[in-house]
């Protein structure tokens, strides 16, 4: 439990930090260069990122739970129920974060597709001056896609950790209620 939590925690911290820096950079540079629209997907990507940071806090709590289970005397049933609850909340948090990130990815890709499809070849002559016809696809737009992908990977890493913990609990097969003697191995 402890090792799995720390590996998941570090993976989430690194990926979420990179995503945060990238999205903040894209937001600040994007606002100064072009006007951002509500349909550009940054809100949903940011919501997925917020849930990734909540998942980081929850995973850190899972590592502390592992330490508490080792230090304090708890019976097998209470320990299993605490871990099951932590895994259940973590899975729900990460699935919700993945949902927001995936819908945000769809919105980002749709926004970029509209941007590409409405470009009319770059420069259009009008009278004596040259004006750009439509905002061109910028490398900064691709960074937003990368940031959202990093957020998805952060949620995925946490889900893998929680599923590993679920399989570990299932292999130990502890009872979920006191008095369920059929699940306790003979000593």
C-alpha positions as CSV (number, residue, x, y, z in Angstrom):
1,X,0.0,0.0,0.0
2,X,2.7,2.4,1.0
3,X,5.0,1.8,-2.1
4,X,2.1,1.9,-4.5
5,X,0.8,5.1,-3.0
6,X,4.2,6.9,-3.2
7,X,4.8,5.8,-6.8
8,X,1.4,7.0,-7.8
9,X,1.8,10.2,-5.8
10,X,5.1,11.1,-7.5
11,X,3.8,10.3,-10.9
12,X,0.7,12.4,-10.4
13,X,2.7,15.3,-8.9
14,X,5.1,15.4,-11.9
15,X,2.5,15.1,-14.6
16,X,0.0,17.5,-12.9
17,X,2.7,20.1,-12.3
18,X,3.8,20.0,-16.0
19,X,0.2,20.3,-17.0
20,X,-0.4,23.2,-14.7
21,X,2.6,25.1,-16.0
22,X,1.7,24.4,-19.6
23,X,-1.9,25.5,-19.2
24,X,-1.0,28.6,-17.3
25,X,1.5,29.5,-20.0
26,X,-0.9,28.8,-22.8
27,X,-3.6,30.8,-21.0
28,X,-1.4,33.9,-20.4
29,X,0.3,33.9,-23.8
30,X,-3.0,33.0,-25.6
31,X,-4.9,35.8,-24.0
32,X,-2.2,38.4,-25.0
33,X,-2.1,37.0,-28.6
34,X,-5.6,36.1,-29.5
35,X,-9.0,36.2,-27.7
36,X,-9.8,32.9,-26.1
37,X,-13.3,31.6,-26.5
38,X,-15.4,29.7,-24.0
39,X,-15.4,26.7,-26.3
40,X,-11.6,26.3,-26.4
41,X,-11.7,23.5,-23.7
42,X,-9.4,25.2,-21.1
43,X,-12.2,25.3,-18.5
44,X,-12.8,21.5,-18.7
45,X,-9.1,20.8,-18.9
46,X,-8.6,23.0,-15.8
47,X,-11.4,21.2,-14.0
48,X,-9.7,17.9,-14.8
49,X,-6.4,19.3,-13.5
50,X,-8.1,20.5,-10.3
51,X,-9.4,17.0,-9.7
52,X,-5.9,15.7,-10.4
53,X,-4.6,17.8,-7.5
54,X,-7.4,16.6,-5.3
55,X,-6.3,13.0,-6.3
56,X,-2.8,13.9,-5.3
57,X,-3.9,14.9,-1.8
58,X,-6.0,11.7,-1.6
59,X,-3.1,9.6,-2.6
60,X,-0.9,11.3,0.0
61,X,-3.6,10.4,2.5
62,X,-3.4,6.8,1.3
63,X,0.3,6.7,2.1
64,X,-0.4,8.1,5.5
65,X,-3.1,5.5,6.0
66,X,-0.5,2.8,5.2
67,X,1.8,4.1,7.8
68,X,-1.0,4.4,10.4
69,X,-2.1,0.7,9.7
70,X,1.5,-0.4,10.4
71,X,1.9,1.7,13.6
72,X,-1.5,1.3,15.3
73,X,-2.9,-2.0,16.2
74,X,-6.0,-2.6,14.0
75,X,-7.7,-5.8,13.2
76,X,-7.8,-7.2,9.7
77,X,-11.4,-6.3,9.1
78,X,-11.1,-2.6,10.0
79,X,-7.8,-2.4,8.0
80,X,-9.4,-3.9,4.9
81,X,-12.5,-1.6,5.2
82,X,-10.3,1.5,5.6
83,X,-8.3,0.5,2.5
84,X,-11.5,-0.3,0.5
85,X,-13.0,3.1,1.4
86,X,-9.8,4.9,0.4
87,X,-9.6,3.0,-2.9
88,X,-13.3,3.6,-3.6
89,X,-13.0,7.4,-3.1
90,X,-9.8,7.5,-5.1
91,X,-11.3,5.6,-8.0
92,X,-14.4,7.9,-8.0
93,X,-12.2,11.0,-7.9
94,X,-10.0,9.8,-10.8
95,X,-12.8,8.6,-13.0
96,X,-14.5,12.0,-12.5
97,X,-11.3,13.8,-13.4
98,X,-10.8,11.6,-16.4
99,X,-14.4,12.4,-17.5
100,X,-13.7,16.1,-17.4
101,X,-10.3,15.8,-19.1
102,X,-11.8,13.6,-21.9
103,X,-14.7,16.0,-22.5
104,X,-12.1,18.8,-22.4
105,X,-9.9,17.0,-24.9
106,X,-12.9,16.6,-27.2
107,X,-13.6,20.3,-26.9
108,X,-10.0,21.2,-27.5
109,X,-9.7,19.0,-30.6
110,X,-13.0,20.4,-31.9
111,X,-11.8,23.9,-31.4
112,X,-8.6,23.2,-33.2
113,X,-10.4,21.5,-36.0
114,X,-12.7,24.5,-36.5
115,X,-9.6,26.7,-36.4
116,X,-7.9,24.7,-39.1
117,X,-11.0,24.3,-41.3
118,X,-11.7,28.0,-41.2
119,X,-8.2,29.1,-42.3
120,X,-8.3,30.4,-45.8
121,X,-4.7,30.2,-46.9
122,X,-3.0,32.7,-44.6
123,X,-2.8,36.1,-46.2
124,X,-5.6,37.8,-48.2
125,X,-5.0,41.0,-50.1
126,X,-7.5,43.7,-49.4
127,X,-6.9,47.0,-51.1
128,X,-3.4,48.4,-50.3
129,X,-2.9,46.4,-47.1
130,X,-2.5,42.7,-46.4
131,X,-4.6,41.2,-43.6
132,X,-4.7,37.7,-42.2
133,X,-7.9,35.9,-42.9
134,X,-8.2,33.7,-39.8
135,X,-6.1,32.9,-36.8
136,X,-3.6,30.2,-37.8
137,X,-3.0,27.1,-35.7
138,X,-0.2,27.9,-33.3
139,X,2.3,25.6,-31.6
140,X,0.8,26.9,-28.4
141,X,-2.5,25.1,-29.3
142,X,-0.7,21.8,-29.4
143,X,0.8,22.4,-25.9
144,X,-2.8,22.7,-24.6
145,X,-3.5,19.2,-26.0
146,X,-0.2,17.9,-24.4
147,X,-1.2,19.4,-21.1
148,X,-4.6,17.8,-21.2
149,X,-3.0,14.4,-22.1
150,X,-0.6,14.7,-19.2
151,X,-3.6,15.3,-16.9
152,X,-5.3,12.2,-18.3
153,X,-2.1,10.2,-17.7
154,X,-2.0,11.4,-14.1
155,X,-5.5,10.2,-13.5
156,X,-4.7,6.9,-15.3
157,X,-1.6,6.3,-13.1
158,X,-3.6,6.8,-10.0
159,X,-6.3,4.4,-11.2
160,X,-3.7,1.8,-12.0
161,X,-2.5,2.1,-8.4
162,X,-6.0,1.8,-7.0
163,X,-6.7,-1.2,-9.1
164,X,-3.5,-2.8,-7.9
165,X,-4.6,-2.2,-4.3
166,X,-8.0,-3.7,-5.1
167,X,-6.4,-6.8,-6.4
168,X,-4.1,-7.0,-3.4
169,X,-7.1,-6.8,-1.0
170,X,-9.0,-9.4,-3.1
171,X,-6.0,-11.8,-2.9
172,X,-5.9,-11.4,0.9
173,X,-9.7,-11.9,1.0
174,X,-10.4,-10.3,4.4
175,X,-14.0,-10.3,5.6
176,X,-15.9,-7.0,5.3
177,X,-17.9,-7.5,8.5
178,X,-17.1,-9.1,11.9
179,X,-18.3,-12.6,12.3
180,X,-17.8,-13.6,8.7
181,X,-15.6,-16.5,9.8
182,X,-15.7,-18.3,6.4
183,X,-13.2,-15.8,4.9
184,X,-10.6,-15.9,7.7
185,X,-7.9,-18.5,7.0
186,X,-7.1,-21.2,9.6
187,X,-4.3,-20.4,12.0
